[in-house]
Amino acid sequence: MEDPVNSQQAGELLDGLLGSLLSDFRFWFERGQVLLAHCPDQVMAAEARLALAEQLTQANLELAAASSLRQAAPTPMALDMGTLAPWHKLVLEVWGLSARMRMAQVPMPELPPLPPLPGLDLN
């Protein structure tokens, strides 16, 4: 027989982890758009920037849908790795773009504060 307290705690943990993960994706997708707006042709060709911008826009739409489903779901939910893997790949592309821009000594736009970690009060 399943312990309802443990089940509730596991559900809360799952929901917190998913919320944090979605927040991180949102942060890096937005950061990617900012980097693309400041990226010169010497770092990434215009057509490659456009393709990455389109991927980020699509990923943001998917992320918004997943966030809406999470909020509407009556119980905690998870996302399939088939959904998350392309988002992880996209974040790696954003990190790579940032590294190439730094190596080319492109002035970097200020980084907004990272999203807060749920359940951690650092003050």
C-alpha positions in Angstrom: 0.0 0.0 0.0 1.4 3.4 -1.0 2.0 6.0 1.7 0.0 9.1 0.8 2.5 11.4 2.6 5.5 10.0 0.7 3.5 10.1 -2.5 2.6 13.8 -1.9 6.2 14.7 -1.0 7.5 12.9 -4.1 4.9 14.8 -6.2 6.0 18.1 -4.7 9.6 17.3 -5.3 8.9 16.3 -9.0 6.9 19.5 -9.5 9.6 21.7 -8.0 12.3 20.1 -10.1 10.2 20.4 -13.3 9.5 24.1 -12.4 13.1 24.8 -11.9 14.1 23.0 -15.1 11.5 24.9 -17.2 12.7 28.2 -15.6 16.3 27.4 -16.6 15.3 26.6 -20.2 13.3 29.9 -20.4 16.4 31.8 -19.1 18.8 30.3 -21.6 16.4 30.6 -24.5 16.0 34.2 -23.8 19.7 34.7 -23.3 20.2 33.0 -26.7 18.0 35.6 -28.3 19.9 38.4 -26.7 23.2 37.0 -27.8 22.0 36.6 -31.4 21.0 40.3 -31.4 24.6 41.2 -30.6 26.4 38.6 -32.6 28.4 39.8 -35.6 28.8 38.0 -38.9 32.4 37.1 -38.0 31.2 34.9 -35.2 28.1 33.4 -36.9 26.8 33.9 -40.4 23.4 35.7 -40.7 21.6 32.6 -42.0 22.9 30.5 -39.1 21.8 33.2 -36.7 18.4 33.2 -38.3 18.1 29.4 -38.1 19.1 29.5 -34.4 16.7 32.3 -33.7 13.9 30.2 -35.3 14.8 27.2 -33.2 14.8 29.3 -30.0 11.4 30.8 -30.9 10.0 27.3 -31.5 11.5 26.0 -28.3 10.0 29.0 -26.4 6.5 28.1 -27.8 7.0 24.5 -26.8 8.2 25.6 -23.3 5.2 27.9 -22.9 2.9 25.0 -23.8 4.6 22.6 -21.3 4.5 25.3 -18.6 0.8 25.8 -19.2 0.1 22.0 -19.0 2.1 21.8 -15.8 0.1 24.6 -14.2 -3.2 23.1 -15.4 -2.5 19.5 -14.4 -4.3 18.4 -11.3 -1.3 16.2 -10.3 2.5 16.6 -10.7 3.8 15.7 -14.1 7.0 15.0 -15.8 8.2 15.6 -19.4 9.5 12.9 -21.7 13.2 12.9 -22.6 12.2 13.2 -26.2 10.9 16.7 -25.4 13.8 17.7 -23.1 16.7 16.4 -25.2 16.3 19.0 -28.1 16.0 21.8 -25.5 19.2 20.6 -23.8 20.9 20.6 -27.2 19.7 24.1 -27.8 21.0 25.4 -24.5 24.4 23.9 -25.4 24.3 25.8 -28.7 23.6 29.0 -26.8 26.6 28.3 -24.5 28.7 27.6 -27.6 27.7 30.9 -29.2 28.5 32.7 -25.9 31.9 31.1 -25.9 32.6 32.0 -29.5 31.5 35.6 -28.9 33.8 35.9 -25.9 36.8 34.4 -27.8 36.1 37.0 -30.6 36.1 39.6 -27.8 32.6 40.8 -28.7 31.2 43.0 -26.0 28.7 40.9 -24.2 25.3 42.2 -23.1 24.7 42.1 -19.4 23.5 38.8 -18.0 20.2 39.1 -16.2 20.0 37.5 -12.7 19.6 33.7 -12.8 16.2 32.5 -11.8 15.9 31.7 -8.1 16.1 28.1 -7.0 12.8 26.9 -5.5 13.0 26.2 -1.8 16.3 28.0 -1.2 16.3 31.2 0.8 19.7 32.7 0.4 18.9 35.9 2.3 
